[in-house]
Amino acid sequence: YLRGEWRTHGWWYYYLYATVVKEPLPFLALGILAVMAGVLLVKWTRAGICDAIHLLMPGMALFAFVSSQTGFNHHLRYVLPAFPFFAIGIGVLGSQEVRQFRWLYRLSFGLAILGSLASVSISPHWHAFFNVTVGGPQNGPFHLLDSNVDWGQDVLLFKRWVQSHPELPLDGVEYALPAWLGVRSLAGIDSGFVPKGYDQTQKKPDSSGGNSDTGPSPGRYALSVIPIYREDSGYDYFQRIEPIARVGWTIRVYELTQSDTDQIRDSLGYEPLKRDQILK
């Protein structure tokens, strides 16, 4: 999955793209400055060139190898072991040659501080961080899914949200990660699923997984972001609706009125909802 598109085989630039949207912009700028300084300012000796090659080659080789496996584009974490090598390489900005250009040295120091502040600003939701080029963590799931966004980090936060909002009982919960996380029990729901929309592969109402095949119905539902954007999940119609609450950056709470569902059902090609089909 990348930017709203699903493929059987992925993209060679998947991990490059993921790095660009997941890393704080000041850190990316530091990387660009380091390359420019290394090429234009540093006077390399033969030993220095060998050291630079030995430092950067493992990270570059890992990045290139993982990027070549286009049938397995899922998780940015696969290339994370390459990042320490690049981070050390950025240290060229502290070299004696760069220090002679005080404005460049100060700029580098400032970017390092800004990058750290950008990371801290989303505390404690670092896992869902996306930089401002894609609109931050709110728009992140449109660009990347799976562990790049949600790996169960907001489950306990969701429990606290449910406990602190007894006035907003939920009619259904849909969570993409394993059932042993107990998200439905945390919400106090023994039964009740989020009604699905169309099965996008067959263009017909989805009746799988014990979910209602009557299409979108009034109710209050909580969904993690992965099924909302996952292909053929039947929950993509929630992309059209503004949530009434967000739990962290990975769980969204929606409240659908009969008017809302009538409009959605009409756009999806369903028959009008009959009174005895209304869940609430």
Backbone as CSV, one residue per row, in Angstrom:
resi,resn,N_x,N_y,N_z,CA_x,CA_y,CA_z,C_x,C_y,C_z
1,TYR,0.840,-1.198,0.000,0.000,0.000,0.000,0.868,1.238,0.000
2,LEU,0.516,2.209,-0.871,1.235,3.481,-0.900,0.320,4.546,-1.498
3,ARG,0.076,5.589,-0.732,-0.698,6.741,-1.191,-2.057,6.344,-1.795
4,GLY,-2.783,5.491,-1.095,-4.114,5.120,-1.540,-4.152,4.057,-2.611
5,GLU,-3.012,3.516,-2.999,-2.961,2.513,-4.064,-2.462,1.185,-3.514
6,TRP,-3.113,0.109,-3.969,-2.701,-1.243,-3.592,-2.153,-1.961,-4.816
7,ARG,-1.072,-2.703,-4.619,-0.485,-3.483,-5.698,-0.105,-4.868,-5.200
8,THR,-0.135,-5.836,-6.111,0.383,-7.159,-5.793,1.893,-7.085,-5.591
9,HIS,2.556,-6.305,-6.433,3.979,-6.034,-6.282,4.145,-4.540,-6.061
10,GLY,5.133,-4.204,-5.241,5.226,-2.835,-4.755,6.026,-1.894,-5.621
11,TRP,6.741,-1.015,-4.977,7.455,0.089,-5.612,8.925,0.044,-5.194
12,TRP,9.834,0.267,-6.110,11.250,0.261,-5.757,11.599,1.438,-4.845
13,TYR,10.799,2.502,-4.910,11.080,3.689,-4.113,10.252,3.744,-2.832
14,TYR,9.615,2.633,-2.465,8.719,2.623,-1.307,9.423,3.111,-0.039
15,TYR,10.606,2.576,0.254,11.287,2.917,1.503,11.903,4.309,1.457
16,LEU,12.263,4.769,0.277,12.710,6.154,0.142,11.552,7.104,0.444
17,TYR,10.395,6.789,-0.120,9.218,7.621,0.114,8.843,7.604,1.593
18,ALA,8.851,6.412,2.186,8.487,6.294,3.600,9.437,7.100,4.472
19,THR,10.708,7.088,4.141,11.683,7.871,4.912,11.405,9.354,4.795
20,VAL,11.082,9.803,3.595,10.850,11.230,3.362,9.630,11.724,4.128
21,VAL,8.589,10.911,4.259,7.377,11.379,4.931,7.376,11.087,6.426
22,LYS,8.239,10.151,6.877,8.243,9.792,8.289,9.307,10.525,9.104
23,GLU,10.380,10.924,8.464,11.449,11.599,9.196,11.142,13.082,9.358
24,PRO,11.493,13.678,10.510,11.342,15.134,10.658,12.133,15.865,9.570
25,LEU,11.526,16.883,8.996,12.170,17.614,7.897,13.549,18.161,8.252
26,PRO,13.762,18.697,9.465,15.108,19.197,9.775,16.183,18.114,9.680
27,PHE,15.839,16.875,10.030,16.817,15.799,9.925,17.124,15.480,8.463
28,LEU,16.096,15.522,7.615,16.334,15.316,6.182,17.213,16.423,5.620
29,ALA,16.965,17.661,6.066,17.788,18.785,5.621,19.231,18.608,6.066
30,LEU,19.433,18.076,7.258,20.797,17.808,7.726,21.503,16.808,6.816
31,GLY,20.764,15.798,6.372,21.355,14.820,5.468,21.791,15.445,4.158
32,ILE,20.942,16.328,3.611,21.283,17.004,2.356,22.497,17.908,2.553
33,LEU,22.530,18.656,3.649,23.678,19.527,3.940,24.957,18.716,4.110
34,ALA,24.845,17.559,4.742,26.028,16.725,4.950,26.616,16.247,3.626
35,VAL,25.739,15.859,2.690,26.219,15.434,1.369,26.888,16.590,0.650
36,MET,26.268,17.765,0.676,26.844,18.935,0.010,28.175,19.327,0.630
37,ALA,28.240,19.323,1.971,29.487,19.682,2.645,30.584,18.667,2.354
38,GLY,30.196,17.384,2.340,31.183,16.352,2.070,31.765,16.437,0.670
39,VAL,30.945,16.876,-0.285,31.411,16.977,-1.673,32.162,18.282,-1.930
40,LEU,31.684,19.379,-1.365,32.196,20.696,-1.729,33.233,21.272,-0.760
41,LEU,33.179,20.884,0.492,34.003,21.567,1.489,35.112,20.705,2.084
42,VAL,34.823,19.447,2.307,35.796,18.595,2.991,36.914,18.189,2.035
43,LYS,38.143,18.319,2.513,39.313,17.895,1.741,39.659,16.471,2.168
44,TRP,39.270,15.549,1.322,39.400,14.148,1.682,40.791,13.607,1.403
45,THR,41.305,12.858,2.348,42.512,12.068,2.112,42.092,10.676,1.661
46,ARG,43.042,9.881,1.192,42.704,8.521,0.777,42.148,7.710,1.954
47,ALA,42.757,7.895,3.121,42.263,7.171,4.297,40.862,7.639,4.670
48,GLY,40.629,8.944,4.532,39.308,9.479,4.853,38.240,8.947,3.918
49,ILE,38.580,8.829,2.631,37.628,8.280,1.661,37.299,6.830,1.996
50,CYS,38.322,6.061,2.367,38.091,4.660,2.746,37.195,4.568,3.979
51,ASP,37.429,5.450,4.946,36.608,5.449,6.150,35.147,5.766,5.809
52,ALA,34.939,6.757,4.929,33.588,7.138,4.544,32.881,5.989,3.832
53,ILE,33.600,5.296,2.963,33.013,4.161,2.250,32.640,3.054,3.224
54,HIS,33.544,2.759,4.154,33.272,1.700,5.135,32.086,2.056,6.026
55,LEU,31.917,3.343,6.282,30.806,3.774,7.130,29.473,3.707,6.401
56,LEU,29.431,4.220,5.177,28.159,4.394,4.479,27.703,3.173,3.684
57,MET,28.643,2.341,3.254,28.276,1.215,2.398,27.317,0.237,3.051
58,PRO,27.489,-0.141,4.331,26.523,-1.080,4.924,25.091,-0.548,4.893
59,GLY,24.922,0.725,5.257,23.588,1.309,5.246,23.012,1.389,3.840
60,MET,23.833,1.806,2.888,23.365,1.925,1.506,23.037,0.558,0.921
61,ALA,23.870,-0.441,1.239,23.629,-1.790,0.725,22.326,-2.362,1.297
62,LEU,22.107,-2.148,2.595,20.875,-2.633,3.208,19.663,-1.952,2.593
63,PHE,19.738,-0.640,2.436,18.626,0.112,1.861,18.337,-0.371,0.444
64,ALA,19.389,-0.588,-0.351,19.204,-1.027,-1.725,18.617,-2.437,-1.789
65,PHE,19.102,-3.322,-0.908,18.602,-4.700,-0.924,17.129,-4.758,-0.550
66,VAL,16.755,-4.087,0.545,15.364,-4.123,0.977,14.463,-3.475,-0.079
67,SER,14.922,-2.391,-0.696,14.126,-1.721,-1.729,13.922,-2.602,-2.947
68,SER,14.857,-3.508,-3.200,14.739,-4.396,-4.366,13.671,-5.466,-4.156
69,GLN,13.271,-5.705,-2.910,12.250,-6.714,-2.615,10.874,-6.069,-2.700
70,THR,10.445,-5.745,-3.894,9.223,-4.961,-4.080,7.959,-5.733,-3.750
71,GLY,8.055,-7.053,-3.618,6.881,-7.822,-3.243,6.620,-7.817,-1.750
72,PHE,7.433,-7.070,-1.009,7.322,-7.083,0.445,7.378,-5.663,0.990
73,ASN,6.680,-4.738,0.345,6.647,-3.339,0.787,5.622,-3.182,1.902
74,HIS,6.063,-3.234,3.139,5.127,-3.110,4.252,5.613,-2.157,5.338
75,HIS,6.845,-2.359,5.815,7.257,-1.739,7.066,8.581,-0.981,6.900
76,LEU,8.558,0.293,7.265,9.780,1.092,7.233,10.840,0.519,8.154
77,ARG,10.427,-0.217,9.173,11.392,-0.742,10.141,12.430,-1.659,9.497
78,TYR,12.130,-2.194,8.315,13.089,-3.074,7.654,14.386,-2.352,7.293
79,VAL,14.315,-1.037,7.085,15.528,-0.295,6.725,16.071,0.525,7.893
80,LEU,15.432,0.465,9.052,15.905,1.251,10.194,17.348,0.932,10.591
81,PRO,17.835,-0.321,10.463,19.235,-0.568,10.808,20.232,0.247,9.985
82,ALA,19.798,0.793,8.853,20.697,1.615,8.034,20.831,3.030,8.591
83,PHE,19.867,3.468,9.381,19.839,4.862,9.810,21.024,5.268,10.686
84,PRO,21.501,4.430,11.611,22.667,4.860,12.411,23.897,5.187,11.568
85,PHE,24.113,4.446,10.492,25.253,4.742,9.628,25.125,6.128,9.005
86,PHE,23.915,6.454,8.558,23.685,7.767,7.959,23.782,8.868,9.003
87,ALA,23.300,8.580,10.212,23.357,9.586,11.279,24.807,9.919,11.623
88,ILE,25.652,8.900,11.675,27.072,9.148,11.941,27.695,9.925,10.787
89,GLY,27.273,9.601,9.558,27.796,10.325,8.391,27.474,11.804,8.433
90,ILE,26.310,12.150,9.018,25.933,13.558,9.138,26.937,14.312,10.003
91,GLY,27.692,13.567,10.810,28.717,14.187,11.648,29.776,14.950,10.873
92,VAL,29.804,14.779,9.546,30.760,15.550,8.736,30.502,17.043,8.879
93,LEU,29.276,17.406,9.276,28.956,18.821,9.464,29.680,19.420,10.669
94,GLY,30.291,18.577,11.472,31.099,19.076,12.587,32.587,19.062,12.297
95,SER,32.939,18.811,11.043,34.356,18.745,10.686,34.990,20.130,10.716
96,GLN,36.289,20.139,10.736,37.029,21.399,10.812,36.739,22.296,9.610
97,GLU,36.613,21.694,8.429,36.344,22.503,7.237,34.999,23.214,7.333
98,VAL,33.994,22.516,7.857,32.667,23.119,7.964,32.641,24.183,9.049
99,ARG,33.376,23.962,10.120,33.416,24.929,11.215,33.933,26.293,10.759
100,GLN,34.708,26.313,9.680,35.215,27.591,9.162,34.077,28.459,8.621
101,PHE,32.989,27.818,8.225,31.795,28.540,7.768,30.802,28.559,8.940
102,ARG,30.925,29.589,9.759,30.150,29.611,10.999,28.639,29.560,10.750
103,TRP,28.189,30.231,9.683,26.762,30.243,9.409,26.250,28.845,9.108
104,LEU,27.075,28.039,8.386,26.679,26.678,8.054,26.693,25.793,9.301
105,TYR,27.692,25.992,10.139,27.787,25.215,11.370,26.612,25.533,12.291
106,ARG,26.284,26.821,12.397,25.160,27.211,13.239,23.833,26.717,12.668
107,LEU,23.710,26.742,11.344,22.505,26.230,10.700,22.335,24.745,11.001
108,SER,23.415,24.006,10.922,23.359,22.571,11.207,22.932,22.323,12.644
109,PHE,23.502,23.094,13.561,23.156,22.948,14.970,21.677,23.273,15.178
110,GLY,21.187,24.332,14.515,19.789,24.714,14.640,18.846,23.662,14.089
111,LEU,19.214,23.055,12.957,18.384,22.007,12.375,18.308,20.786,13.294
112,ALA,19.412,20.469,13.947,19.413,19.344,14.878,18.437,19.600,16.028
113,ILE,18.413,20.834,16.521,17.496,21.183,17.607,16.051,21.126,17.120
114,LEU,15.789,21.693,15.921,14.426,21.689,15.387,13.922,20.274,15.134
115,GLY,14.800,19.419,14.636,14.398,18.034,14.408,14.035,17.328,15.699
116,SER,14.796,17.593,16.748,14.500,16.990,18.050,13.173,17.508,18.596
117,LEU,12.930,18.807,18.428,11.672,19.384,18.900,10.484,18.811,18.127
118,ALA,10.662,18.601,16.828,9.584,18.015,16.030,9.236,16.620,16.532
119,SER,10.246,15.869,16.914,9.997,14.528,17.444,9.286,14.588,18.788
120,VAL,9.754,15.481,19.653,9.182,15.587,20.991,7.750,16.112,20.938
121,SER,7.434,16.914,19.918,6.125,17.569,19.860,4.973,16.585,19.777
122,ILE,5.215,15.381,19.295,4.130,14.411,19.143,4.081,13.433,20.312
123,SER,4.935,13.632,21.296,4.975,12.754,22.461,3.583,12.581,23.078
124,PRO,3.206,11.372,23.485,3.968,10.111,23.420,3.625,9.263,22.201
125,HIS,3.177,9.897,21.128,2.691,9.155,19.957,3.738,9.124,18.842
126,TRP,4.990,8.840,19.203,6.064,8.894,18.211,5.840,7.919,17.059
127,HIS,5.240,6.788,17.344,5.103,5.751,16.319,4.301,6.242,15.116
128,ALA,3.335,7.106,15.356,2.448,7.573,14.286,2.961,8.860,13.645
129,PHE,4.201,9.240,13.916,4.715,10.513,13.400,4.794,10.524,11.875
130,PHE,4.316,11.616,11.290,4.539,11.956,9.885,4.872,13.438,9.858
131,ASN,5.726,13.838,8.937,6.119,15.246,8.928,5.088,16.107,8.183
132,VAL,5.342,17.393,8.164,4.347,18.349,7.661,4.167,18.273,6.154
133,THR,5.055,17.628,5.432,4.904,17.551,3.976,3.641,16.805,3.579
134,VAL,3.164,15.903,4.435,1.943,15.148,4.138,0.813,15.513,5.098
135,GLY,0.998,16.568,5.872,-0.052,17.005,6.771,0.013,16.415,8.161
136,GLY,1.151,15.815,8.525,1.305,15.282,9.867,0.598,13.953,10.072
137,PRO,0.524,13.493,11.318,-0.043,12.160,11.608,-1.519,12.020,11.258
138,GLN,-2.236,13.122,11.158,-3.659,13.028,10.813,-3.847,12.474,9.410
139,ASN,-2.961,12.844,8.487,-3.071,12.367,7.107,-2.138,11.202,6.807
140,GLY,-1.351,10.787,7.799,-0.384,9.733,7.574,-0.949,8.444,7.018
141,PRO,-2.103,7.946,7.536,-2.618,6.663,7.042,-2.952,6.646,5.557
142,PHE,-3.185,7.800,4.959,-3.422,7.811,3.517,-2.151,7.433,2.763
143,HIS,-0.994,7.740,3.327,0.280,7.523,2.642,0.886,6.154,2.954
144,LEU,0.839,5.731,4.221,1.419,4.458,4.624,0.488,3.788,5.634
145,LEU,0.542,2.461,5.680,-0.285,1.724,6.642,0.570,0.747,7.440
146,ASP,-0.085,-0.225,8.029,0.548,-1.277,8.816,1.382,-0.678,9.955
147,SER,2.557,-1.243,10.211,3.338,-0.812,11.371,3.899,0.586,11.215
148,ASN,3.810,1.163,10.029,4.237,2.541,9.846,3.323,3.511,10.590
149,VAL,2.132,3.053,10.929,1.140,3.901,11.589,0.703,3.311,12.927
150,ASP,0.257,2.062,12.887,-0.410,1.479,14.051,0.134,0.091,14.324
151,TRP,0.655,-0.116,15.517,1.081,-1.446,15.924,0.584,-1.743,17.336
152,GLY,-0.631,-1.216,17.617,-1.270,-1.482,18.888,-0.904,-0.522,20.002
153,GLN,-0.220,0.584,19.657,0.286,1.458,20.708,-0.790,2.254,21.435
154,ASP,-1.994,2.355,20.849,-3.039,3.173,21.474,-4.128,2.341,22.156
155,VAL,-3.900,1.044,22.323,-4.933,0.183,22.890,-5.270,0.591,24.326
156,LEU,-4.266,0.792,25.161,-4.534,1.175,26.548,-5.102,2.588,26.628
157,LEU,-4.682,3.446,25.705,-5.264,4.788,25.657,-6.741,4.703,25.288
158,PHE,-7.083,3.771,24.411,-8.477,3.565,24.040,-9.293,3.085,25.239
159,LYS,-8.702,2.217,26.046,-9.381,1.759,27.255,-9.715,2.938,28.169
160,ARG,-8.745,3.837,28.347,-8.993,5.002,29.203,-10.056,5.901,28.589
161,TRP,-10.057,6.016,27.265,-11.061,6.856,26.599,-12.463,6.293,26.831
162,VAL,-12.617,4.987,26.686,-13.923,4.365,26.898,-14.392,4.576,28.335
163,GLN,-13.484,4.409,29.285,-13.844,4.567,30.691,-14.215,6.004,31.041
164,SER,-13.592,6.955,30.360,-13.838,8.364,30.678,-14.984,8.965,29.875
165,HIS,-15.586,8.180,28.959,-16.714,8.666,28.166,-17.878,7.682,28.225
166,PRO,-18.417,7.451,29.420,-19.566,6.532,29.519,-20.792,7.052,28.790
167,GLU,-20.817,8.355,28.505,-21.956,8.933,27.790,-21.906,8.626,26.292
168,LEU,-20.827,7.996,25.832,-20.681,7.673,24.411,-20.482,6.163,24.238
169,PRO,-21.481,5.354,24.583,-21.326,3.903,24.413,-21.170,3.541,22.936
170,LEU,-20.380,2.531,22.679,-20.077,2.131,21.307,-20.940,0.954,20.885
171,ASP,-21.386,0.980,19.635,-22.182,-0.107,19.073,-21.324,-1.124,18.338
172,GLY,-20.102,-0.771,18.058,-19.229,-1.696,17.352,-17.805,-1.199,17.353
173,VAL,-16.859,-2.127,17.290,-15.430,-1.813,17.243,-14.786,-2.678,16.174
174,GLU,-13.934,-2.070,15.380,-13.175,-2.819,14.375,-11.710,-2.437,14.519
175,TYR,-10.887,-3.446,14.830,-9.453,-3.207,15.015,-8.688,-4.182,14.146
176,ALA,-7.640,-3.705,13.492,-6.955,-4.520,12.490,-6.000,-5.536,13.097
177,LEU,-5.548,-5.292,14.310,-4.515,-6.135,14.891,-5.121,-7.320,15.634
178,PRO,-4.295,-8.259,16.109,-4.807,-9.534,16.640,-5.834,-9.391,17.750
179,ALA,-6.727,-10.365,17.828,-7.819,-10.327,18.806,-7.311,-10.402,20.236
180,TRP,-6.092,-10.978,20.436,-5.608,-11.114,21.805,-5.322,-9.760,22.449
181,LEU,-5.286,-8.688,21.652,-5.146,-7.367,22.241,-6.393,-6.977,23.039
182,GLY,-7.496,-7.629,22.758,-8.703,-7.435,23.555,-9.337,-6.064,23.406
183,VAL,-9.292,-5.488,22.216,-9.822,-4.132,22.033,-11.326,-4.095,22.257
184,ARG,-12.037,-5.099,21.786,-13.499,-5.103,21.938,-13.889,-5.222,23.412
185,SER,-13.190,-6.064,24.156,-13.510,-6.192,25.579,-13.146,-4.926,26.340
186,LEU,-12.072,-4.249,25.909,-11.714,-2.984,26.540,-12.825,-1.957,26.363
187,ALA,-13.517,-2.049,25.228,-14.606,-1.113,24.959,-15.905,-1.550,25.619
188,GLY,-15.893,-2.708,26.280,-17.102,-3.191,26.937,-18.121,-3.747,25.974
189,ILE,-17.653,-4.273,24.835,-18.564,-4.786,23.816,-18.374,-6.294,23.698
190,ASP,-19.422,-7.051,23.985,-19.370,-8.502,23.855,-19.746,-8.942,22.442
191,SER,-20.590,-8.168,21.808,-21.000,-8.466,20.442,-21.254,-7.144,19.743
192,GLY,-21.490,-7.225,18.472,-21.745,-5.998,17.724,-20.554,-5.627,16.867
193,PHE,-20.747,-5.659,15.556,-19.692,-5.353,14.614,-19.989,-4.034,13.918
194,VAL,-18.987,-3.496,13.301,-19.177,-2.296,12.490,-19.696,-2.738,11.130
195,PRO,-20.872,-2.281,10.702,-21.424,-2.713,9.407,-20.505,-2.351,8.251
196,LYS,-20.370,-3.293,7.342,-19.497,-3.076,6.194,-20.252,-2.439,5.034
197,GLY,-19.485,-1.846,4.139,-20.029,-1.346,2.892,-19.789,-2.364,1.797
198,TYR,-19.464,-1.882,0.621,-19.254,-2.775,-0.508,-17.968,-3.576,-0.381
199,ASP,-18.004,-4.797,-0.887,-16.805,-5.545,-1.193,-16.283,-4.976,-2.511
200,GLN,-15.165,-4.251,-2.445,-14.707,-3.523,-3.624,-14.244,-4.435,-4.765
201,THR,-13.941,-5.704,-4.450,-13.506,-6.596,-5.522,-14.687,-7.086,-6.355
202,GLN,-15.867,-7.190,-5.716,-17.030,-7.722,-6.422,-18.151,-6.702,-6.583
203,LYS,-17.941,-5.500,-5.998,-18.939,-4.436,-6.107,-20.306,-4.887,-5.616
204,LYS,-20.311,-5.531,-4.460,-21.570,-5.941,-3.870,-21.441,-5.881,-2.352
205,PRO,-22.565,-5.840,-1.638,-22.483,-5.779,-0.179,-21.694,-6.944,0.386
206,ASP,-20.838,-6.655,1.359,-19.989,-7.669,1.969,-20.726,-8.322,3.129
207,SER,-20.715,-9.639,3.175,-21.406,-10.354,4.246,-20.461,-11.255,5.026
208,SER,-19.146,-11.008,4.924,-18.174,-11.880,5.570,-17.894,-11.431,6.990
209,GLY,-17.254,-12.299,7.752,-16.750,-11.945,9.072,-17.799,-11.671,10.109
210,GLY,-19.016,-12.091,9.910,-20.051,-11.877,10.908,-20.595,-10.467,10.929
211,ASN,-20.187,-9.649,9.989,-20.671,-8.278,9.957,-21.998,-8.186,9.228
212,SER,-22.739,-7.154,9.538,-24.029,-6.947,8.892,-23.830,-6.717,7.405
213,ASP,-24.658,-7.375,6.577,-24.558,-7.170,5.136,-25.592,-6.159,4.654
214,THR,-26.181,-5.433,5.588,-27.180,-4.436,5.199,-26.545,-3.107,4.836
215,GLY,-25.235,-3.022,4.929,-24.552,-1.775,4.598,-24.504,-0.827,5.778
216,PRO,-23.988,0.379,5.568,-23.844,1.364,6.644,-25.146,1.587,7.393
217,SER,-25.081,1.591,8.706,-26.260,1.750,9.558,-25.959,2.749,10.670
218,PRO,-26.965,3.406,11.198,-26.759,4.356,12.286,-26.123,3.685,13.500
219,GLY,-25.288,4.437,14.179,-24.646,3.901,15.374,-23.382,4.670,15.675
220,ARG,-22.755,4.287,16.771,-21.488,4.906,17.177,-20.423,3.814,17.143
221,TYR,-19.393,4.037,16.348,-18.410,3.004,16.088,-16.983,3.535,16.282
222,ALA,-16.106,2.632,16.693,-14.685,2.942,16.804,-13.911,2.026,15.869
223,LEU,-13.044,2.604,15.054,-12.239,1.832,14.114,-10.795,2.304,14.184
224,SER,-9.877,1.355,14.070,-8.489,1.747,13.873,-8.308,2.158,12.417
225,VAL,-7.280,2.920,12.140,-7.150,3.525,10.814,-6.846,2.495,9.730
226,ILE,-6.250,1.358,10.098,-5.851,0.394,9.064,-7.053,-0.156,8.300
227,PRO,-8.120,-0.664,8.941,-9.260,-1.160,8.153,-9.970,-0.066,7.368
228,ILE,-9.878,1.185,7.819,-10.520,2.270,7.071,-9.875,2.438,5.705
229,TYR,-8.569,2.193,5.626,-7.849,2.380,4.362,-7.467,1.064,3.690
230,ARG,-7.694,-0.055,4.367,-7.289,-1.332,3.778,-8.208,-1.709,2.622
231,GLU,-7.606,-2.239,1.582,-8.359,-2.622,0.388,-9.339,-3.744,0.714
232,ASP,-10.557,-3.606,0.209,-11.596,-4.623,0.332,-12.029,-4.872,1.778
233,SER,-11.737,-3.968,2.682,-12.164,-4.167,4.065,-13.653,-3.903,4.239
234,GLY,-14.225,-3.095,3.350,-15.618,-2.728,3.475,-15.854,-1.517,4.350
235,TYR,-14.761,-0.922,4.870,-14.910,0.222,5.762,-14.402,1.525,5.145
236,ASP,-14.142,1.511,3.856,-13.591,2.711,3.238,-14.583,3.870,3.235
237,TYR,-15.874,3.579,3.426,-16.849,4.682,3.426,-16.645,5.619,4.620
238,PHE,-15.916,5.153,5.648,-15.640,6.028,6.784,-14.657,7.144,6.422
239,GLN,-13.970,7.006,5.291,-13.087,8.084,4.853,-13.881,9.342,4.510
240,ARG,-15.179,9.193,4.256,-16.023,10.328,3.889,-16.587,11.056,5.104
241,ILE,-16.381,10.478,6.293,-17.037,10.974,7.498,-16.006,11.568,8.445
242,GLU,-16.359,12.658,9.087,-15.484,13.269,10.075,-15.714,12.599,11.424
243,PRO,-14.667,12.080,12.056,-14.854,11.419,13.352,-15.234,12.424,14.439
244,ILE,-15.950,11.942,15.449,-16.309,12.804,16.576,-15.199,12.811,17.619
245,ALA,-14.278,11.855,17.519,-13.157,11.803,18.462,-12.022,10.997,17.848
246,ARG,-10.808,11.313,18.266,-9.618,10.560,17.871,-8.910,10.104,19.142
247,VAL,-8.594,8.840,19.193,-7.868,8.292,20.328,-6.438,8.065,19.872
248,GLY,-5.529,8.918,20.360,-4.198,8.928,19.786,-4.312,9.346,18.332
249,TRP,-3.530,8.713,17.488,-3.627,8.980,16.051,-4.046,7.748,15.273
250,THR,-4.464,6.672,15.982,-4.724,5.423,15.280,-6.143,4.900,15.443
251,ILE,-6.923,5.450,16.346,-8.295,4.985,16.548,-9.240,6.172,16.406
252,ARG,-10.267,6.015,15.590,-11.221,7.080,15.330,-12.618,6.628,15.737
253,VAL,-13.345,7.539,16.339,-14.708,7.261,16.787,-15.678,8.042,15.903
254,TYR,-16.665,7.340,15.365,-17.640,7.941,14.459,-19.043,7.777,15.023
255,GLU,-19.889,8.746,14.734,-21.302,8.652,15.082,-22.111,8.909,13.823
256,LEU,-22.821,7.882,13.375,-23.599,7.971,12.138,-25.076,8.116,12.474
257,THR,-25.686,9.146,11.960,-27.129,9.313,12.087,-27.811,8.624,10.910
258,GLN,-29.122,8.510,10.967,-29.833,7.892,9.847,-29.665,8.721,8.586
259,SER,-29.603,10.039,8.743,-29.388,10.904,7.585,-28.024,10.635,6.955
260,ASP,-27.007,10.479,7.809,-25.665,10.180,7.303,-25.661,8.877,6.524
261,THR,-26.245,7.847,7.118,-26.198,6.544,6.474,-27.038,6.510,5.200
262,ASP,-28.156,7.235,5.170,-28.963,7.291,3.957,-28.159,7.877,2.797
263,GLN,-27.387,8.936,3.076,-26.568,9.550,2.035,-25.462,8.604,1.570
264,ILE,-24.839,7.933,2.530,-23.761,7.008,2.178,-24.308,5.818,1.403
265,ARG,-25.403,5.268,1.863,-26.003,4.119,1.197,-26.435,4.467,-0.224
266,ASP,-26.955,5.661,-0.392,-27.361,6.090,-1.723,-26.154,6.180,-2.654
267,SER,-25.041,6.711,-2.130,-23.836,6.849,-2.957,-23.203,5.503,-3.269
268,LEU,-23.428,4.495,-2.380,-22.881,3.163,-2.590,-23.808,2.253,-3.384
269,GLY,-25.040,2.715,-3.601,-25.963,1.926,-4.395,-26.850,0.998,-3.600
270,TYR,-26.971,1.227,-2.300,-27.846,0.414,-1.468,-29.281,0.918,-1.541
271,GLU,-30.199,0.019,-1.179,-31.585,0.416,-1.013,-31.699,1.232,0.274
272,PRO,-32.710,2.106,0.381,-32.898,2.853,1.629,-33.020,1.910,2.815
273,LEU,-32.511,2.330,3.949,-32.505,1.504,5.145,-33.921,1.378,5.714
274,LYS,-34.349,0.135,5.930,-35.658,-0.090,6.517,-35.588,0.059,8.029
275,ARG,-36.715,0.375,8.608,-36.736,0.657,10.060,-36.230,-0.540,10.857
276,ASP,-36.614,-1.768,10.482,-36.194,-2.915,11.280,-34.731,-3.299,11.068
277,GLN,-34.047,-2.569,10.129,-32.623,-2.815,9.921,-31.738,-1.885,10.728
278,ILE,-32.350,-0.861,11.311,-31.568,0.118,12.067,-31.037,-0.537,13.331
279,LEU,-29.756,-0.413,13.562,-29.126,-1.121,14.680,-29.465,-0.490,16.017
280,LYS,-29.681,0.819,16.045,-29.927,1.515,17.314,-31.438,1.590,17.544
